[in-house]
Amino acid sequence: MSTTKYVETYAYQIDENDIIVRLSDNWPAFAKANYADELCNPANVVGVSLFDFISDAQTRQLYRAVLARVRETGREAIFPFRCDLP
């Protein structure tokens, strides 16, 4: 009997200027489930800076460091985290 737990994955893609250029197909449902109706429409997210959605200075600093490392090494970064809102 397997004890593997399924975790839903939500993804976005950013360009070299940290602008969101793509969302996973399940993004609108995630936004709706988290009462972020204004973010259900991808047009309200795509074309916007990733950092417009991160209010905490420490979290912005972490993301900037991770993105710098990805761009420096050319390797992707995947890190699971709890996210209560889009």
Secondary structure, 3 states (H helix, E strand, C coil): CCCCCCCCCCCEEECCCCEEEEECCCHHHHHHHCCCHHHCCHHHCCCCEHHHHCCCHHHHHHHHHHHHHHHHHCCCCCCCCCCCCC
